[in-house]
Amino acid sequence: MNWFETVLLIWIIIPFILFPILLKIRVPYGRHTKTGWGPMTDNHWSWFWMEVPALLLFPLLVILGPQEKDLLSWILVLLWIFHYFHRTLIFPFKIRTKGKKMPVFIMVSGIFFNLVNGFLNGYYLGFINGQSGSLFNVFAIAGIILFFTGYAINIRSDNKLIALRNEGNGYQIPRGWLFEYISCPNHFGEIIEWAGFALAARNLPALSFAIWTFCNLGPRASNHHEWYKEYFPAYPTGRKRVIPFVW
Ligand code: NDP
């Protein structure tokens, strides 16, 4: 096993350890933000700094790497940029969380995750294997469709949540559309997105990203769901956490 495979193997194991821990610990940003986790920093700019390494590192490594890239590899780069352009440059400045802060520790953890994840995925396509296969095979097509479906669900849900802030002060119970089935359609969308990316890419770094996304966002959605039930005594009882009808 070479150094890349060793790092990747460790990276794939970590989220399985984190999953049960994150179910119990409400990571303190957004609605769960609190002091006691060290110095705090601005919420909007933290989002920007957390995500910008991913936006830049993955495409740069693919472009700079010596491996010859096929069309599907370049499409994967486009999908990645599509997501991270929004997450880095639009989402942080659209959220209406004026004055809100998050612990520097969370921001640094986010930067670390995006550096490693961007590196593993970019280094693989740029320096190890740039041949992702034919664009016209069932996995690539299904994966790309899944990616865009998840992307649309994620953005629409985030927009609906952000718009709730316009309708009143503080938090409200989201209603309608997928919110009738699950507490966190935005997380559901993002889980689908990176599962689709992994299906289209069919390589281990992309799979590791899909696993990380589920193991991070599943517990976050669960924490949100529990929070909703505590905050709103009349919270609808039939809603699942993040996977409609299942969990
Ligand atoms: P939330 O889903 O909690 O909220 C999104 C935005 O809407 C925030 O600005 C939030 O304000 C506001 N909001 C949420 N619920 C309500 C409500 N009921 N009433 C009024 N306003 C509300 O944010 P997360 O931090 O959990 O996720 C944000 C995005 O980041 C998602 O798209 C998620 O998929 C993505 N993400 C991805 C991760 C990954 O591993 N790939 C990790 C974490 C997030 P406030 O912040 O003040 O609560």
Residues whose N, C-alpha, C, O or C-beta is under 5 A from the ligand:
A	BS01	NDP	G30 R31 I95 R96 T97 N154 D158 L161 I162 L164 R165 G170 Y171 Q172 I173 P174 N186 H187 E190 T213 N216
